[in-house]
Structures are given as C-alpha cells and as structure tokens.
Amino acid sequence: MSLKMSIEELREFMADVFPQVDDAFEVTELAPNVITVRMKISDRHLRPGGTVSGPSMFLLADCAYYLATLAMIGPKALAVTTNCSIDFLRKPAPGDMFAKARVLKLGKMLSVGDVLLFSEGVSEPVARASLTYSIPPVK
C-alpha cells in the first residue's frame, strides 16, 4: 500500500486540525507503514527528577501513530485511538524524544501497530506502545 500523505501534507493537516500540539512535533522520516516523529521537549514535559513525564511520552506515542495511520489512509481527522498500552522501559533523558511508529495491520475499520520511543542520543528504547485506531467509515 502506498502513502496517501507526504510529510508536508501531514504538517499542514496538524497545523489546521490540531494547532494545540502542531508545534511540538516534527516528522523526520516517512515511508509506507513507518514514520519517525521528533518531539521537542521543554520544561513543561518534565516531571520531578528531571525526566520526561509519562503523559508526555503517551502524547508522543499517540500522535506518532495517528500520523502513521493518516499517512496511509489520507486526511481523516476523526480517526481515533481505541486502545493504547504503553510500557515504560527506562528513564528517558530530559532532551528531545523520537517515536518510531509502524503500522502492522491496516484494515477498513482499524489500524493496529506499535511505537518505540527513544531519548535523543540513546540507542535503547525508553518506552514501547501498542495502539489501535478506529478509521472513520467512507460515506
């Protein structure tokens, strides 16, 4: 299956539909079923102890998988998370984070995949998420 949206189209879509988080993310790589997204970490993403908070890592995983799904199905704002499970593997560094998302199965109604989260400059993942998105029906 081929891509339905480019990096630039994804950026424009997020700026239009989700301006509240648009400036937090940058798509750095895109291929069929695979995307890499950078999250710019600031003080608001840190928890006591100087590490990136769990809710911030969840936001990155969820948005990265949303973008991976949209890249494959086109601009459908009402694609929504129906399930997400996240395992926190190690303490992330307080710098930028990367999400590497993979669409494992794309059907007519569901998109199922996984996301690995990395701290900048660290080779081992800091978290792993499994996600399912509901795809809106074609009318």
N, C-alpha and C positions, 0 to 999 in steps of 0.2 A: 504494500500500500504506500502511496506517495504522500508527501507533505501537502497540506491544504493551506498552510500559512507560513510565511517567512519570518525571520527574526524581526524585521522592521514592522511587519503587519501585526505580530504579537505585541510589540512595544506600543504601537498606535492603539491597538484594541485595549490594552491595560490602561493607557492614559485616558481613554474615553470612558471605559466601563468601571474601572477601579482606580480612580485617581488617588484614593487614600493610601494605596500601597505601591502605586506605579514607580515612584522614585526610589523605592527600596530594593528593586530587583533589576538585574541585567542578564539577559540571555547571552551566554558566551559561546555556546555550541548548539547546533541543531541538525539532526538527521532523522530519517524515518524512525519513529518509536523511541527516540533518545533525545534528551535535552540536558544541558548543563546551565544552571542558573546561579548567579552570584548574588548574595545578599549583603548589602553594605551595613555592617554592624556599627551601632553608635551606643552611647551610654544608656539609652532607653531600652536596649536589648539585653543589658547585663543584669544579673542578679547579684545579691551579696556574695562576696568572694571573687568577683571579677570574672565570672564565666557567663557565657551566653545562656539565657533562660530557656527552659523547656517550651513555653508558649511561643517564643521567637523561633525556635527550631521547628516547631509544628507549623508555624506560618510559612516558613521556607519550604518544608516538605509539601504542604498542601498547595501552595501557589506553583511550585515547580511541576507537580503532577497535573494541575489544572492546565498549565501552559503546554505540557507534553500532549495532553489529550486534545486541546484546541488545535495544536499544530497538525494533528491527524484528522480532525473532523471539521475544522473551519470555525469561524467566529460564532459560537453559540454560548452567549452569556449565561444561560440558565443550566448549563452543565453543573452539577452539584456533587459534593462529597457525600457518599452514602456510608462509607466506612473508612476509618483510618486507625491503624495500630502502629505505635512507634516504640522502638526500643532504644533507650539511651545507653550507649556503649562505653563512652569515656568522656571525661571533662573536656569541653571544647575550649580552645584558646579564645581570648577576647577580641580577635580580629575578624575580618570578613569570613563568611562561610559560603560553601558551594554545595549545591544539590545536583546529583546525577540521577535523573529520573528515567525509567524505562517503562514503556507500555508493553505489557506482556500479552494481553488479550484485548482486542478491540472488537466489540460486537455492535449490534444495532442499538442496544439499550444500556450496556455497561462498558466501562473502560477499567481494566484491572492492571495494576502494576506495582512497582516498588521504587523507592528513593533511598539513595545513600547520601548522608550529609558529611561534609568534611570541613575542618577548620583550615584556613589558608596556611599553606606551608607544612601541613601534617598529612602523611600518606595514608594513615589508617582512618577509617570512618569513625565519626563520633556518635552517629545515630543511624538507624535503619527504619524505614517506614514502609508499610504495605497499605495501599489505597485502592478504593473502588469509587468510581464516579458514575453517576447516572447521566445518560445522554438524553437530552430532550427529544421527543418524537418529531419526525418530519411531518409537517402539515401540508 
